[in-house]
Amino acid sequence: MFTCQYEQLQLVVINEILFVGVKMFNVINNRLKSIKHIQKYFFGGVDVIMISDFYQTSLVNDIWIFQNIKGENTLLGVGGHFKQENVLFLGIF
């Protein structure tokens, strides 16, 4: 019954993505694949918007989802003064 309620799901918004570690991220991915009955695409083909304050440090007791296996930050373009310098970003607001 629960799965049937979400079969038409098209969008998931995750607020404070910095609180989501690799383990929980995989749980979300696998659960959406199961609900949508689509194993071929990440999140079962559901669009996922991730929101957070990327200037704060990761607060999860897990691997941060934006780190590679060497522990390096893979968020390209985030940090420094990205928001202030990116004209396209400013145009969104």
C-alpha positions as CSV (number, residue, x, y, z in Angstrom):
1,M,0.0,0.0,0.0
2,F,2.7,2.5,0.9
3,T,4.6,1.9,-2.3
4,C,1.4,2.5,-4.4
5,Q,1.0,5.9,-2.8
6,Y,4.3,7.1,-4.2
7,E,4.5,5.4,-7.6
8,Q,3.6,8.7,-9.3
9,L,6.3,10.6,-7.4
10,Q,8.3,12.8,-9.7
11,L,10.3,15.1,-7.4
12,V,12.0,14.8,-4.1
13,V,13.5,17.8,-2.3
14,I,16.2,17.1,0.4
15,N,16.8,20.0,2.6
16,E,20.0,20.1,4.6
17,I,21.8,17.5,2.4
18,L,24.9,18.0,4.5
19,F,23.1,15.9,7.2
20,V,22.8,13.0,4.8
21,G,25.7,10.6,4.6
22,V,26.6,8.0,2.0
23,K,24.7,5.2,3.8
24,M,21.4,7.2,4.0
25,F,21.9,8.5,0.5
26,N,22.1,4.9,-0.8
27,V,19.0,4.0,1.3
28,I,17.0,6.8,-0.4
29,N,18.3,5.8,-3.8
30,N,17.4,2.1,-3.4
31,R,14.0,2.9,-1.8
32,L,13.0,5.2,-4.7
33,K,14.2,2.5,-7.2
34,S,12.0,0.0,-5.4
35,I,8.9,2.3,-5.3
36,K,9.2,3.3,-8.9
37,H,10.1,-0.3,-10.1
38,I,13.0,1.2,-12.1
39,Q,16.5,-0.1,-11.3
40,K,18.2,1.4,-14.4
41,Y,18.3,5.0,-13.2
42,F,19.4,6.7,-10.0
43,F,16.5,7.3,-7.7
44,G,14.3,5.3,-9.9
45,G,14.2,8.2,-12.4
46,V,12.8,10.6,-9.8
47,D,14.3,14.2,-9.9
48,V,16.1,15.0,-6.7
49,I,16.8,18.6,-5.6
50,M,19.4,18.9,-2.8
51,I,19.6,22.1,-0.7
52,S,21.9,23.1,2.0
53,D,24.4,25.7,3.2
54,F,27.5,24.4,1.5
55,Y,29.7,26.8,3.5
56,Q,29.2,24.8,6.7
57,T,31.0,21.5,7.4
58,S,29.5,18.1,7.1
59,L,27.7,17.1,10.3
60,V,27.1,13.4,9.6
61,N,28.9,10.6,11.2
62,D,29.5,9.0,7.8
63,I,31.3,9.7,4.6
64,W,30.1,13.0,3.1
65,I,28.3,12.4,-0.2
66,F,30.3,15.1,-2.0
67,Q,33.7,13.5,-1.1
68,N,35.6,11.0,-3.3
69,I,37.3,8.0,-1.9
70,K,40.4,10.0,-1.2
71,G,38.4,12.3,1.1
72,E,38.6,15.3,-1.3
73,N,35.7,17.7,-1.8
74,T,34.1,17.1,-5.2
75,L,31.8,20.1,-5.1
76,L,33.3,22.0,-8.0
77,G,32.5,25.7,-8.0
78,V,31.3,25.8,-4.5
79,G,33.4,27.7,-1.9
80,G,35.2,31.0,-1.9
81,H,32.9,33.6,-3.4
82,F,31.1,31.5,-5.9
83,K,27.6,32.9,-5.1
84,Q,28.8,36.5,-5.4
85,E,30.8,36.1,-8.6
86,N,28.5,33.8,-10.6
87,V,26.3,36.0,-12.7
88,L,24.0,33.2,-13.7
89,F,23.5,32.3,-10.0
90,L,22.7,35.9,-9.1
91,G,20.2,36.0,-12.0
92,I,18.1,33.2,-10.4
93,F,17.2,35.5,-7.5
